[in-house]
Amino acid sequence: MRISLIAAALVALPLLTACGGSDSESNITAADVSKALQDGGLKDTKLADCAADIYVSEGISQDGLRLMIKNDIKSATATDPESLGMTKEDSEKAKNATNRIVGECLK
């Protein structure tokens, strides 16, 4: 009986690891960021798409984008991105993106 339990655990471990890793490893796309903006209350789809494209094109890391999506992106743009846990580099990129959004998407 004990051997059967150990064998089952050894078989299940790679499956659980693969399942758990796939979500955290998936790349955040502009479509994901746009959806997060819209879910956060931005009703203008065109503006959400424009802003999302800029956030991604600024080169914010995948970890930074995950933090933005996790922490209501609407409030992330209004506060200091470093307070959300972003690195200094990602924080600077997010600030640059916000400035670009104001100039390029709100025409």
TIVEXBA-241832 format. One record per residue: x negated, y, z of N, C-alpha, C, CB in turn; residue number from 1; residue in three letters. Coordinates in Angstrom, 2 decimals, always signed. Each point is the difference from the previous one (the first is absolute). Glycine has a CB too. Layout:
BEGIN
SITE       n_x       n_y       n_z      ca_x      ca_y      ca_z       c_x       c_y       c_z      cb_x      cb_y      cb_z   seq   type
SITE         X         Y         Z         X         Y         Z         X         Y         Z         X         Y         Z   NUM    ala
...
END
This chain:
BEGIN
SITE       n_x       n_y       n_z      ca_x      ca_y      ca_z       c_x       c_y       c_z      cb_x      cb_y      cb_z   seq   type
SITE     -0.82     -1.18     +0.00     +0.82     +1.18     +0.00     -0.87     +1.26     +0.00     +1.81     -1.27     +1.21     1    met
SITE     -2.82     +1.28     -0.38     -0.88     +1.15     +0.11     -0.74     +0.25     -1.32     -0.27     -0.44     +2.46     2    arg
SITE     -0.16     -0.62     -3.12     -0.69     +0.13     -1.28     +0.93     +0.59     -1.05     -1.47     -1.96     +0.58     3    ile
SITE     +2.74     +1.57     -0.56     +0.99     +0.53     -0.94     +0.18     +1.51     +0.18     +1.16     -2.23     -0.02     4    ser
SITE     -1.12     +2.69     +1.25     +0.16     +1.43     +0.29     -1.21     +0.79     -0.47     +1.44     -0.56     +1.97     5    leu
SITE     -2.62     +0.03     -1.73     -1.23     +0.67     -0.44     -0.04     +0.06     -1.52     -1.20     -0.79     +2.07     6    ile
SITE     +1.56     -0.32     -2.73     +0.00     -0.02     -1.47     +1.01     +1.00     -0.55     -0.69     -2.43     +0.04     7    ala
SITE     +1.86     +2.52     +0.57     +1.03     +0.95     -0.46     -0.49     +1.43     +0.18     +1.81     -1.64     +0.60     8    ala
SITE     -2.49     +1.92     +0.49     -0.52     +1.34     +0.24     -1.07     +0.36     -1.03     +0.49     -0.25     +2.44     9    ala
SITE     -1.35     -0.70     -2.77     -1.05     +0.26     -0.98     +0.57     +0.22     -1.40     -1.56     -1.38     +1.39    10    leu
SITE     +2.64     +0.71     -1.71     +0.64     +0.18     -1.30     +0.73     +1.34     -0.04     +0.25     -2.49     -0.25    11    val
SITE     +0.40     +2.88     +1.34     +0.80     +1.22     +0.03     -0.86     +1.27     +0.07     +1.79     -1.30     +1.12    12    ala
SITE     -2.96     +1.24     -0.54     -0.84     +1.18     +0.18     -0.32     +0.73     -1.29     -0.95     -1.13     +1.96    13    leu
SITE     +0.48     +0.45     -3.01     -0.27     +0.73     -1.24     +1.26     +0.60     -0.61     -1.91     -1.52     -0.40    14    pro
SITE     +3.04     +0.84     +0.54     +1.25     +0.53     -0.54     +0.41     +1.28     +0.72     +0.70     -2.33     -0.62    15    leu
SITE     -0.81     +2.35     +1.94     +0.36     +1.18     +0.78     -0.96     +1.15     -0.29     +0.96     -1.46     +1.78    16    leu
SITE     -2.22     +1.15     -1.92     -0.99     +1.03     -0.31     +0.28     +0.60     -1.37     -1.69     -1.18     +1.43    17    thr
SITE     +2.00     +0.35     -2.39     +0.29     +0.50     -1.34     +1.23     +0.87     +0.00     -1.05     -2.02     -0.98    18    ala
SITE     +2.08     +1.63     +1.72     +1.23     +0.80     +0.05     -0.26     +1.33     +0.70     +1.38     -2.10     +0.02    19    cys
SITE     -2.08     +2.07     +1.08     -0.25     +1.23     +0.74     -0.92     +0.95     -0.73     +0.33     -1.27     +2.05    20    gly
SITE     -1.29     +0.74     -2.78     -0.95     +0.84     -0.69     +0.54     +0.68     -1.23     -1.71     -1.48     +0.87    21    gly
SITE     +2.71     +0.90     -1.50     +0.45     +0.54     -1.27     +0.65     +1.37     +0.16     +0.33     -2.32     -0.81    22    ser
SITE     +0.44     +2.55     +1.87     +0.64     +1.30     +0.19     -1.02     +1.08     +0.32     +2.05     -1.17     +0.78    23    asp
SITE     -2.98     +0.87     +0.11     -0.96     +1.02     +0.39     -1.05     +0.24     -1.08     +0.38     -0.62     +2.37    24    ser
SITE     -0.54     -0.32     -3.28     -1.00     +0.12     -1.05     +0.55     +0.65     -1.27     -1.12     -2.01     +0.95    25    glu
SITE     +2.45     +2.09     -1.07     +0.56     +0.52     -1.24     -0.30     +1.50     -0.13     +1.82     -1.75     +0.08    26    ser
SITE     -2.04     +2.15     -1.32     -0.33     +1.40     -0.27     +1.25     +0.86     +0.05     -1.94     -0.72     -1.40    27    asn
SITE     +1.80     +1.89     +2.01     +1.07     +0.98     +0.04     -0.07     +0.77     -1.32     -0.07     +0.19     +2.57    28    ile
SITE     +1.18     -0.11     -3.25     +0.06     +0.68     -1.30     +0.73     +1.32     +0.15     -0.03     -2.21     -1.20    29    thr
SITE     -0.02     +3.01     +0.14     +0.75     +1.26     +0.00     +1.49     -0.28     +0.17     -1.75     +1.06     -1.49    30    ala
SITE     +2.24     -2.16     +0.94     +1.41     -0.36     +0.15     +0.34     -0.25     +1.47     +0.00     -1.01     -2.31    31    ala
SITE     -0.92     +0.38     +3.05     +0.22     -0.24     +1.43     +0.05     +1.32     +0.77     -1.17     -2.22     -0.20    32    asp
SITE     +0.26     +3.12     -0.14     -0.04     +1.30     +0.68     +1.26     +0.79     -0.33     -2.53     +0.01     -0.09    33    val
SITE     +2.96     -0.04     -1.17     +1.21     +0.70     -0.41     +1.21     -0.53     +0.76     -1.00     +0.40     -2.27    34    ser
SITE     +1.10     -1.71     +2.39     +1.11     -0.61     +0.73     -0.01     +0.44     +1.47     -0.06     -1.97     -1.57    35    lys
SITE     -1.14     +2.02     +2.16     -0.11     +0.43     +1.39     +0.45     +1.45     +0.16     -1.90     -1.62     +0.35    36    ala
SITE     +1.53     +2.46     -1.31     +0.44     +1.39     +0.04     +1.52     +0.09     -0.09     -2.17     +0.71     -1.06    37    leu
SITE     +2.74     -1.48     +0.16     +1.44     +0.02     -0.17     +0.71     -0.58     +1.22     -0.31     -0.19     -2.47    38    gln
SITE     -0.23     -0.88     +3.02     +0.57     -0.58     +1.22     -0.11     +0.96     +1.18     -0.59     -2.29     -0.84    39    asp
SITE     -0.44     +3.15     +0.79     -0.20     +0.98     +1.06     +0.88     +1.23     -0.13     -2.32     -0.81     +0.15    40    gly
SITE     +3.13     +0.86     -1.22     +0.96     +1.10     -0.11     -0.16     +0.88     -1.22     +0.07     -0.05     +2.42    41    gly
SITE     -1.11     -0.15     -3.21     -0.18     +0.80     -1.20     +0.90     -0.56     -1.10     -2.41     +0.57     +0.65    42    leu
SITE     +3.45     +0.18     -0.98     +1.02     -0.50     -0.94     -0.35     +0.25     -1.46     +1.67     +0.38     +1.77    43    lys
SITE     -2.60     +0.50     -2.05     -0.39     +0.31     -1.37     -1.01     -1.04     -0.48     +0.42     +2.48     +0.39    44    asp
SITE     +0.06     -3.41     -1.21     -0.84     -1.10     -0.48     -1.20     +0.50     -0.79     +2.01     -1.45     -0.06    45    thr
SITE     -1.79     +2.45     -0.78     -1.09     +0.54     -0.82     -1.10     +0.60     +0.88     +1.65     +0.46     -1.87    46    lys
SITE     -1.26     +0.26     +2.91     -0.97     +0.58     +0.93     -0.73     -1.10     +0.77     +1.44     +2.06     +0.22    47    leu
SITE     -0.71     -3.08     +0.22     -0.62     -1.12     +0.72     -1.01     -0.72     -0.88     +2.08     -0.27     +1.37    48    ala
SITE     -1.73     +0.05     -2.63     -0.92     -0.66     -0.92     -1.25     +0.84     -0.25     +1.94     -1.14     -1.08    49    asp
SITE     -1.74     +2.45     +0.89     -1.13     +0.91     -0.23     -0.93     +0.00     +1.22     +1.44     +1.43     -1.52    50    cys
SITE     -0.87     -1.29     +2.70     -0.80     +0.03     +1.23     -0.74     -1.32     +0.20     +1.63     +1.61     +1.02    51    ala
SITE     -0.95     -2.71     -1.27     -0.62     -1.31     +0.18     -1.18     -0.18     -0.95     +2.21     -0.93     +0.71    52    ala
SITE     -2.03     +1.36     -1.96     -1.11     -0.09     -0.96     -1.21     +0.79     +0.47     +1.66     -0.28     -1.85    53    asp
SITE     -1.42     +1.45     +2.42     -1.10     +0.83     +0.48     -0.68     -0.62     +1.22     +1.19     +2.03     -0.87    54    ile
SITE     -0.41     -2.55     +1.82     -0.60     -0.65     +1.17     -0.92     -1.13     -0.44     +2.01     +0.60     +1.38    55    tyr
SITE     -1.56     -1.41     -2.34     -0.81     -1.13     -0.44     -1.21     +0.48     -0.81     +2.05     -1.46     -0.04    56    val
SITE     -1.84     +2.46     -0.82     -1.10     +0.48     -0.85     -1.09     +0.72     +0.79     +1.63     +0.20     -1.86    57    ser
SITE     -1.31     +0.29     +3.05     -1.01     +0.65     +0.84     -1.01     -1.01     +0.54     +1.68     +1.74     +0.63    58    glu
SITE     -1.36     -3.02     -0.74     -0.94     -1.02     +0.43     +0.09     -0.36     +1.48     -1.47     +0.79     -1.79    59    gly
SITE     +2.61     -0.55     +2.39     +0.19     -0.40     +1.40     -0.13     -1.52     +0.05     +1.54     +2.00     +0.51    60    ile
SITE     -2.26     -2.50     +0.49     -0.23     -1.44     +0.11     +1.31     -0.75     +0.19     -2.27     +0.44     +0.96    61    ser
SITE     +2.23     -1.73     -1.22     +1.19     -0.83     +0.21     +0.43     +0.03     +1.47     -0.71     -1.48     -1.90    62    gln
SITE     -0.24     +1.49     +2.82     +0.35     +0.10     +1.42     +0.70     +1.33     +0.30     -1.95     -1.48     +0.58    63    asp
SITE     +1.45     +2.55     -1.19     +0.62     +1.30     +0.19     +1.40     +0.05     -0.57     -2.25     +1.03     -0.07    64    gly
SITE     +2.43     -1.61     -1.11     +1.34     -0.03     -0.59     +0.95     -0.84     +0.84     -1.01     +0.28     -2.27    65    leu
SITE     +0.51     -1.38     +2.82     +0.84     -0.84     +0.88     +0.44     +0.81     +1.23     -1.21     -2.08     -0.78    66    arg
SITE     +0.29     +2.85     +1.34     +0.35     +0.82     +1.16     +1.06     +1.04     -0.37     -2.31     -0.35     +0.92    67    leu
SITE     +2.16     +0.94     -2.10     +0.96     +1.00     -0.44     +1.39     -0.62     -0.14     -1.83     +1.24     -1.19    68    met
SITE     +1.90     -2.40     +0.60     +1.29     -0.65     -0.19     +0.58     -0.46     +1.33     -0.72     -0.74     -2.29    69    ile
SITE     -0.13     +0.22     +3.16     +0.43     -0.48     +1.31     +0.52     +1.13     +0.87     -1.66     -1.85     -0.16    70    lys
SITE     +1.00     +2.99     +0.11     +0.34     +1.14     +0.85     +0.80     +1.04     -0.77     -2.07     -0.40     +1.35    71    asn
SITE     +3.29     +0.12     -1.67     +0.88     +0.94     -0.71     -0.80     +1.06     -0.73     +1.77     -0.41     +1.70    72    asp
SITE     -1.98     +0.20     -2.96     -0.84     +0.86     -0.83     +0.45     +1.46     +0.03     -0.46     -1.96     -1.46    73    ile
SITE     +1.73     +2.18     +1.67     +0.51     +1.37     +0.05     -0.64     +0.76     +1.16     +2.19     -0.75     -1.02    74    lys
SITE     -2.25     +0.12     +2.18     -0.63     +0.67     +1.14     -1.52     +0.01     -0.14     +1.91     -0.69     +1.45    75    ser
SITE     -2.45     -0.26     -2.21     -1.46     -0.05     -0.19     -0.48     +1.21     -0.77     +0.08     -2.50     +0.03    76    ala
SITE     +0.73     +3.02     -0.94     -0.42     +1.15     -0.77     +0.11     +1.28     +0.82     +0.72     -1.16     -2.09    77    thr
SITE     +0.09     +1.14     +3.13     +0.20     +1.19     +0.80     -0.98     +0.10     +1.16     +2.38     -0.07     -0.64    78    ala
SITE     -3.01     -1.02     +1.00     -0.93     -0.01     +1.12     -1.40     -0.31     -0.50     +1.82     -0.70     +1.56    79    thr
SITE     -2.75     +0.70     -0.64     -1.38     -0.32     -0.34     -0.13     -1.50     -0.27     -0.83     +1.94     +1.41    80    asp
SITE     +0.41     -2.33     -2.61     -0.10     -1.43     -0.32     -0.93     -0.76     +0.93     +0.46     +0.60     -2.34    81    pro
SITE     -1.48     +0.06     +2.89     -0.91     -0.70     +0.91     +0.74     -0.45     +1.26     -1.92     +1.35     -0.87    82    glu
SITE     +2.96     -0.62     +1.27     +0.75     -0.39     +1.18     +0.80     -1.28     -0.25     +0.13     +2.40     +0.69    83    ser
SITE     +0.05     -2.77     -1.96     +0.68     -1.25     -0.33     -0.95     -1.18     +0.02     +1.62     +1.29     -1.38    84    leu
SITE     -2.91     -1.02     +1.55     -0.99     -1.06     +0.03     -0.81     -0.11     -1.27     +1.47     -1.19     +1.53    85    gly
SITE     -1.31     +2.15     -2.44     -0.77     -0.02     -1.24     -1.44     +0.39     +0.28     +2.07     +0.55     -1.33    86    met
SITE     -2.96     -1.05     +0.49     -1.39     +0.41     +0.11     -0.12     +1.46     -0.41     -0.80     -2.37     -0.47    87    thr
SITE     -0.31     +2.99     +0.82     -0.21     +1.40     -0.36     +0.03     +0.17     -1.52     -1.37     +0.34     +2.09    88    lys
SITE     +0.75     -1.29     -2.80     -0.03     +0.07     -1.47     +1.41     -0.10     -0.58     -2.30     -1.03     +0.02    89    glu
SITE     +3.10     +0.06     +0.46     +1.37     -0.14     -0.49     +0.85     +1.21     +0.39     -0.22     -2.49     +0.16    90    asp
SITE     -0.05     +3.03     +1.03     +0.73     +1.17     +0.45     -0.23     +1.18     -0.94     -0.19     -0.82     +2.36    91    ser
SITE     -1.05     +1.02     -2.76     -0.32     +1.09     -0.93     +0.68     -0.22     -1.35     -2.20     +0.33     +1.16    92    glu
SITE     +2.20     -1.58     -1.61     +0.65     -0.31     -1.28     +1.51     +0.23     +0.09     -1.80     -1.69     -0.50    93    lys
SITE     +2.40     +1.35     +1.64     +1.44     +0.20     +0.19     +0.33     +1.50     +0.01     +0.14     -2.16     +1.31    94    ala
SITE     -1.00     +2.95     -0.67     +0.22     +1.45     +0.02     -0.13     +0.58     -1.41     -0.88     +0.11     +2.36    95    lys
SITE     -0.12     -0.56     -3.11     -0.16     +0.45     -1.39     +1.22     -0.40     -0.82     -2.49     -0.19     +0.20    96    asn
SITE     +2.97     -1.02     +0.01     +1.18     -0.48     -0.74     +1.21     +0.87     +0.32     -0.92     -2.34     +0.02    97    ala
SITE     +1.09     +2.68     +1.24     +1.15     +0.84     +0.39     -0.09     +1.35     -0.69     +0.14     -1.17     +2.22    98    thr
SITE     -1.31     +1.76     -2.27     -0.16     +1.28     -0.70     +0.30     -0.14     -1.48     -1.72     +0.67     +1.68    99    asn
SITE     +1.27     -1.76     -2.28     +0.28     -0.23     -1.43     +1.50     -0.19     -0.23     -2.27     -1.05     -0.28   100    arg
SITE     +2.93     +0.34     +1.19     +1.43     -0.24     -0.14     +0.76     +1.30     -0.03     -0.24     -2.18     +1.16   101    ile
SITE     -0.13     +3.11     -0.29     +0.66     +1.30     +0.04     -0.18     +0.73     -1.34     -0.38     +0.12     +2.51   102    val
SITE     -0.82     -0.20     -3.06     -0.28     +0.70     -1.25     +0.50     -0.70     -1.24     -1.96     +0.91     +1.11   103    gly
SITE     +1.95     -2.23     -1.12     +0.31     -0.74     -1.21     +1.41     -0.59     -0.06     -2.39     -0.50     -0.11   104    glu
SITE     +2.95     +0.16     +1.24     +1.29     -0.69     -0.01     +1.18     +0.92     +0.31     -1.20     -2.04     +0.68   105    cys
SITE     +0.91     +3.16     -0.05     +1.08     +0.91     +0.39     +0.12     +1.19     -0.95     -0.34     -0.69     +2.38   106    leu
SITE     +0.10     +0.47     -3.64     +0.08     +1.07     -1.00     +1.44     +0.27     -0.36     -2.24     -0.63     -0.90   107    lys
END
